[in-house]
């Protein structure tokens, strides 16, 4: 075993192969360390019961590394490493092997943290862009020329009738809607109570426009008012129901907004008794607004959320959104 580390004699090809091969054996065991790190990640609150697992894994790594080193040394020199016995070699390499294990584990955790941080940044940027798109989409739907014209025309008629209180209320509601939509500091999620307030403002203007033809009904479980929902989620669904339901009828129409909790989900529904969605009964057609809403839900909640557009037994349309339930504190002021 002359020429090996610690020997004063010149290195031989066997000693060089031993040194390099020993580290190659360690490299071959590295994927196992990464697997253990992913299977049992160490984080705040888990150190106490994860530390024994990693200490045991480090000892097993040292045993595997030392055993493979003994086999390699025997193949090259027909003796155990540096003349030490297999057990002695294991205990000799144990401190260094444990240090290598935790160094590799630290590298694995750092790499995972970096990738997760990059993914969170990417998702946050994507959600921010989609929120801005939703805000602009809501603005476009609310400020379409016919909407502005009809709203202002209704206010003009009310002013001519000298009903200044109603005209003032409509202008205030329209202004409040504009201020909310135009704000740039809005969160990605709001409470259901806040979202319903916005929908009520929108419907208050529509009720004046459509007089007694519109009969909105709210069937909301008070226990879900603190549930978090994407901002501007319901208004496009309500606007869609009005456009394809009320606009196609000359008699009074029903618009019902429901909210309830089912297990770990909150379920929101916008139902009308209009002619129902286009397309077939199995696959009703839908507009761009519903498609954008689906994409937003998928980005925010993945497969935990979904939007379904169906026909009701009475022939109308029902847009139903299912979201994972979690709560937010309602904003004050």
N, C-alpha and C positions, 0 to 999 in steps of 0.2 A: 504494500500500500504506500510505497514511496511516491513522493511528488504530490500527495494530496494536501489539502489545506492544513496548515500547522506543521508540515514537514519542511525541513531545511533543504531538501534535495530539489533539483529542477522538476518543474511540472511535466507530466507526461500526457499523452493524449487520453489515457484512461482517467487521470485526475481531472482534466478539463471537462471530459464527458460527464464525470461524476458531478462536478459543481453545476454545470449547466443543466444536466438531467434532473438534479434534485429540485431546482427551481421550476423546471418544466412540469414536474410532478405536482408542485404547488399550484401552478397555473391550471392544470387539468382539474384540480379540486375546487377552483374558484367558482365555477357555475353552481356548485352545491351551496356555497356560502350565499350567493345571490338568491338562490331559491329559498333558503331558510330566512333570509332577510325580508323577502317579499311575503313569505307565508306568516312570519311573526315579526312585523315591524315594531320598532321601539319608538314610542311616542310618549308625550306627557300623559300620565295616568296609567300607562301599561308597563312601565319599567319594572315595577315590583314583581309581576308574575311572568314577564318575558325574559328577565335577566337569567334565571336558572336555565331556561331553554337554550339561550345562546352560550352560556358557560359549558353546558353539556355538549352542544354542537362544536364548540371550539376544541374540547378535549377529543371528541371523535375525529375532528379534522386532523389534530396532531397525531392521533393513533394511526390514521390512514396514511398521512404523510410520512411518519416514521417507518411504518411497515413497508411502504413502497420504496423508501430509501434503503432499507435493509436488503430488499430484493435486488435493487439496482446495484448496490455495493457488492453483493454476493456474485452477481452476474459479471461485474467488471474485475473484482479483485479476489473472488472466492473467499471473502471474509466479511464480517459485519463492519459498519462504518467506524473507522478509526480504531478497530479492534474492540469496541464496546459491545456488550451484549444487546440484544434487541430491546429488552426492558430498560436497560440503562440508557440506551440511545433515545428511547421515548421520553424518559424523564429529563434527559439532557436538553432535548429540543422543545420540551413542553412550554417553558416561558416564552420563547421566541415564537413558537407556533401559535400560542394564544394571542400574542400581540399582532401577528399577521392576520389572524382571523378577524379581530375587531377592527383592524385597519381596513380590510376589505369590506367589512360590514358598514363601516363609516362611508366608504366610497359609494357603496350601493345606495345607502340612504340619501347621500348628497345628490346622487344622480336622479333618484326618484323624486326628491323634493324639487330639484331644478326643473324636471319635466312637468311635474304637476303645477309648478308656479307658472311656467310658460303656457300651459294649457288653460290655467285660470285667467291669465292675462288675455289670451286669445278669445276665450269665451266672453270675458267682460267687454272686450272691444266689440265683439259680434253682437252682444246683447244691447250695448249702448247704441250701435248703429241701427239695430232693429227697433229700439225704443224711439229713436229719432224718426225713423220711417213711419212708425205707428202714429207718432204725434203729428207728423205732416199729413199722414193719411186721414186722421181724424179731422184735421183742419180742412183738408180738401173736401171731405164729405159734409162738414158742417157749413162750409163757406162756398159751396157750389153756387153759381149765379142764381139758380132757381130758388135755392134755400134763402139766400139773402134777399132776393127780390120779394118772395112771398112773405118772409118775416117782416121786412120793412113795410110792405104793402098792408099787411095786417095791422101793424102799428099805426099806419096812416089812417086806416079806416077807424080804428079805435079813437085816435086823436080827433077826427072829424065828428065822432059821436060824443066828444068831450068826456070820454072815459079816461082821463089822464092817469088815474091810479093804475089801471091795467096796462096802459102804454108804458108807464114808468117801470112797472114790474117786468115787462117783457124786455125792455132795454137793459135793465139791470141783469137779468138772467143771461141775455145774449153777451153782455160785456163780461160777466163772470166766466162764461164758457170760454171766451176768447183769451182771457187772462190765464186760465188754467192750461189751455192748449199751448199757448205761446211761451210758457215758462220753460227754461232750459235746465232747471235743477230738479226736475221731477224724478222720483225713484222708479226703479223697474217694477216694483210691486207696491200696491197700496192695499189698505183694508177693503173688504167688500162694502163696508158702510160708506167709505169715500167714493167708491165706484158707483154705488147706487145713488148717491147724492148728485153725481155728475149726470147720470141717466135721467134722474127726475128733472134736472134743469133743462135737459134736452127735450124731454117730453112735455114740459110745461109750455115751451114755445110751440111745439107741434100741436098741442091741444087747442091753442088759440087759432092756429092755422086751419085745423080740420074741424073745429067746433065740436059738435056732439057726435061726430063720426068715430072718434077715437076714445076707447074705453080701456086705459091701462090699469092692470091689476098686479099688485106685488104680493107674492106668497113667499115670504122670506122668513126662515127660522132665525129668531133673534140670537141663537147660540152660535151662528156662523158669521156674525157681523164683523168679527175681528179676524176672519180668515184672510190670508194674503192671496191676492189675485193680480194678474198683470194689469197695469194701468191701461185704460182705453180698451178693455176686453169686451165689455157689454155693449157699448154705444154702437160699434159697427154692426153687431147682431140685431140690435133694435132698429137701427136705420135700414138694414136690409129687410126686416120684417115689415116696416112701414112702406118701403118702396114697392115690395112685391106682394104685400097683402092689402093694406089700406088703400094704396093708390089705384088698385084695380077693382075697388068696390065703391058703390054709391051709397050703401047702407052702413049702419054702424058696424064697427069691427072690434074684435077683442084682441088686446095685446097683453099677454101674461108673462111676468118675469118671476121665476122660481129660484130659490136657493135653499139647499139643505145639505146635511152631512150624511154620508153613507160610509161607515167604517173609517178608514184612513183617508177618505177623499171628500172633497166638497163638490157638489154637483150644481151647476147653474144651467137654467133653461130659459130660452126666449121662445114663446109659443104664440102663433097668430092663427086666426080662423079664415085666412084668405084662401086663394085658389091653390096654395101649396107650391112646393118647389118644382122647377121644370125637370126634364129628364124622365127616366123611368122610376118606378116605385122603388126598385132595388138600389138604383144609383141616381139619386136626384142631382141635377146640375147645380153648380154653385158659382158665385162670382169671385173676383180677385180678392175681395176683402176677406172672405172665409179662408181662402188659400193662404193668405198672409198670416191670418190668425193661427192657422194650423202650424205654420213654420215657426212662429214665435213660441207657441206652446212646446213644440218639439225641442227648441233650443233651450228654453228655460227648464223644462222638466223631463226631457227625454221621452221614454215610453210610458212614463207615469201619467201623462196627460193626453187627452184626445178631444176632438171636436167632431160631433156627428150631426148631420142634417138629415132629418127624416120627415115623412108625412104623418100627420096625426090621424087617428081614426075618423075625425070629422072632416078631413080633407085639407086642413091647413098645414103649416110647416112648423117644425120644432128644431131649433138649434140647441144642442146640449153639449156643455163643456164639463169635463171631469178633470179635477186637479188634485194633486196631493195636498192634504190639509196641513197647514201650519199657520200660526197666528202672528199678527203684527199689532203693535199698539197704535191706536188711532191718533192721527196727528191732531194737535190742539191749535186753535186759533185760525 
